[in-house]
C-alpha cells in the first residue's frame, strides 16, 4: 500500500528494512491513512468484490469517514517508520462493543503498506490492539474481524479462527467472520507480546 508522509515522498521497497514505531492515531492522520489503504485494497481485495462492495468499502475509508470515526472516539493505531520524517506503513482500527456480546470488540481495519508485507507490521499493530483490550476494565475476551478472502490466511497466522459462514452484506462486501479469543491460548499471548 502506498504510504505517504505529509513531509516525505512515497515509501519504496528499500524502506522496508527501517525500524517502525506504533502510536495512537488521531484525526490529523485521516488523509494519510486513506492514502495508505487504497492501493492495497485495489490490488488485493477489490478484485474479489463486485462494484457495490468496492464502492461501499471505499466510502468507509475516505479521508472524511476516517476523520469522523476518529473524532467520534474510534480507537486506532498507526505504524510508521522511525525517521526524521516518518512514513505511515500500517493502520489498525477498532469498533466498540455496541451490538456485540459483552467483552467482544471488532477490528474494522488492518492494513499494511504493500512494501511492508511480511515484515511484522500487522502482528505489531494487532499486538497493540490486544494489549489495549486486555488492559480494559473489564478486559475484553474476544476480538472479531470480517476478513476478506485475501486476508483470511493472514488472520489465521495471527491466531484467529473461523467464526461462522462467509457472508455478503447488503453493501456487497463479502467477508469471512473470524475471532481471536484473548483470554486463552498461546496465539493470543504471542500477539499480545508482539513488538
C-alpha positions in Angstrom: 0.0 0.0 0.0 1.4 3.3 -0.9 2.3 5.0 2.3 2.7 8.8 2.1 4.0 11.1 4.7 2.9 14.7 4.8 6.6 15.6 4.5 8.2 12.8 2.6 7.8 11.1 -0.8 6.2 7.7 -1.3 7.9 4.9 0.6 9.8 2.4 -1.5 10.8 -1.2 -1.0 14.2 -0.1 0.2 12.4 1.5 3.2 11.1 -1.9 4.4 14.3 -2.6 6.4 13.8 0.6 8.6 12.5 0.1 12.2 8.9 1.2 12.9 7.1 2.6 15.9 3.4 2.4 16.9 1.3 5.3 18.1 -2.3 6.0 18.6 -3.9 7.5 15.5 -5.6 10.9 15.6 -7.8 13.0 13.3 -4.8 14.5 11.6 -3.8 11.0 10.3 -7.0 10.5 8.2 -5.6 11.7 4.9 -2.5 9.6 5.1 -4.5 6.5 6.3 -6.9 6.9 3.4 -3.9 7.0 1.0 -2.3 4.0 2.7 -5.4 1.8 2.4 -6.4 2.4 -1.2 -3.6 0.8 -3.2 -3.6 -2.4 -1.0 -7.4 -2.6 -1.3 -7.3 -2.1 -5.0 -4.6 -4.7 -5.5 -5.7 -7.5 -3.1 -9.3 -7.1 -2.1 -11.2 -5.2 -4.7 -10.7 -7.9 -7.4 -12.7 -10.3 -5.2 -15.7 -7.9 -4.8 -18.4 -6.7 -7.1 -18.8 -3.0 -7.9 -21.2 -2.4 -5.0 -18.7 -3.9 -2.5 -15.8 -1.9 -3.9 -17.8 1.3 -3.6 -19.1 0.6 -0.1 -15.6 -0.2 1.2 -14.1 2.9 -0.4 -16.8 5.0 1.2 -15.8 3.5 4.6 -12.2 4.5 4.2 -12.5 8.0 2.7 -10.5 10.7 4.5 -13.8 12.2 5.7 -15.2 8.9 7.0 -11.9 8.1 8.8 -11.8 11.6 10.3 -15.4 11.3 11.5 -14.8 8.0 13.2 -11.5 9.2 14.9 -13.3 12.4 16.0 -16.1 10.3 17.4 -13.7 8.3 19.5 -12.6 5.3 17.3 -9.5 3.7 18.8 -6.8 3.2 16.2 -3.1 2.9 15.8 -0.6 3.9 13.2 2.7 2.1 12.4 5.3 4.4 11.0 9.0 4.4 10.1 11.4 5.8 12.7 13.0 8.6 10.7 13.2 12.4 10.8 10.2 12.4 8.5 8.2 9.2 9.4 6.3 7.4 6.7 3.0 5.6 7.5 3.3 1.9 6.9 0.3 0.4 8.7 -3.0 1.1 10.4 -5.4 -0.7 12.7 -8.9 0.4 13.9 -11.3 -1.0 16.4 -15.1 -0.7 16.7 -16.5 -0.8 20.2 -19.0 -3.2 21.8 -22.3 -1.7 20.5 -24.5 -4.6 19.3 -22.0 -7.3 20.4 -21.7 -9.7 23.2 -20.1 -8.1 26.3 -16.3 -8.5 26.2 -16.2 -8.6 22.4 -14.8 -5.9 20.2 -14.4 -5.8 16.4 -11.3 -5.0 14.3 -12.6 -3.0 11.3 -9.4 -2.2 9.6 -5.9 -3.7 9.5 -3.8 -2.6 6.5 -0.1 -2.7 5.8 1.8 -0.9 3.0 2.5 -3.4 0.3 6.3 -3.0 0.6 5.9 -3.8 4.3 4.0 -7.1 4.0 5.7 -10.0 5.8 7.8 -7.6 8.0 5.7 -8.0 11.1 3.7 -4.7 10.9 0.3 -6.3 11.1 1.4 -8.5 14.0 2.8 -5.5 15.9 -0.4 -3.5 15.2 -2.5 -6.4 16.4 -0.3 -6.6 19.5 -1.1 -3.0 20.3 -4.8 -3.7 19.8 -4.6 -6.8 22.0 -2.7 -5.0 24.7 -5.3 -2.3 24.8 -8.2 -4.8 25.0 -6.6 -6.8 27.8 -5.8 -3.6 29.8 -9.5 -2.5 29.7 -11.6 -2.8 32.8 -13.0 -5.3 32.5 -10.7 -6.8 29.9 -12.1 -7.8 26.5 -12.4 -11.6 26.0 -12.7 -11.7 22.2 -11.7 -9.8 19.1 -13.7 -10.3 15.9 -12.9 -9.4 12.3 -14.7 -9.8 9.0 -11.8 -10.9 6.8 -11.6 -10.7 3.0 -10.7 -13.8 1.1 -7.2 -12.3 0.7 -6.8 -11.6 4.4 -8.2 -14.9 5.8 -4.9 -16.8 5.8 -3.1 -13.8 7.3 -5.6 -13.6 10.2 -5.2 -17.4 10.7 -1.4 -16.9 11.0 -2.2 -14.2 13.6 -4.2 -16.7 15.7 -7.8 -16.0 14.5 -10.2 -18.9 13.9 -13.3 -19.1 11.7 -16.3 -17.6 13.4 -19.1 -18.5 11.0 -20.1 -18.8 7.4 -18.9 -16.4 4.8 -21.3 -13.5 4.4 -22.2 -11.0 1.7 -23.7 -7.9 3.2 -26.4 -5.7 1.5 -23.5 -3.4 0.7 -21.9 -6.1 -1.4 -18.9 -6.7 0.9 -18.0 -10.4 1.1 -16.4 -11.4 4.4 -15.4 -14.4 6.5 -16.2 -13.8 10.2 -13.2 -14.7 12.4 -12.4 -14.4 16.1 -9.4 -14.3 18.4 -10.1 -15.4 21.9 -8.0 -13.1 24.1 -8.3 -14.9 27.4 -6.9 -18.2 26.3 -4.4 -19.9 24.0 -0.8 -19.3 23.1 -1.7 -17.5 19.8 -3.4 -14.7 21.7 -0.5 -14.4 24.1 2.0 -14.3 21.3 0.1 -11.5 19.6 -0.2 -9.6 22.9 3.5 -9.8 23.4 4.5 -8.8 19.8 6.7 -5.8 19.4 
